[in-house]
Amino acid sequence: MSSTEAVREAQGQNKDLSRQVQELTTLRAQLQAERDGLTAELAETRDALKDATARLDAANAALTQLRADMEHRLRDKDDEIDNIR
């Protein structure tokens, strides 16, 4: 192989490598953008979960209080019935 052919082959390989580097750089930028988007979505999902958990806790507390109130009223009514007898 002559030195001219070796230079041409090296230039061709260099061109291929440069193209691959550019493709990988583009792919890396796309993956980083996707990662950033997923990170933002995850943060939003965590916030939504936190809000839903807070609403669930409030609903459970309200139900517990309602149950206690209803049990108290039931005992009062039972006492009234016992007093009538």
Buried (B, 14 or more C-beta within 10 A) or exposed (E): EEEEEEEEEEEEEEEEEEEEEEEEEEEEEEEEEEEEEEEEEEEEEEEEEEEEEEEEEEEEEEEEEEEEEEEEEEEEEEEEEEEEE
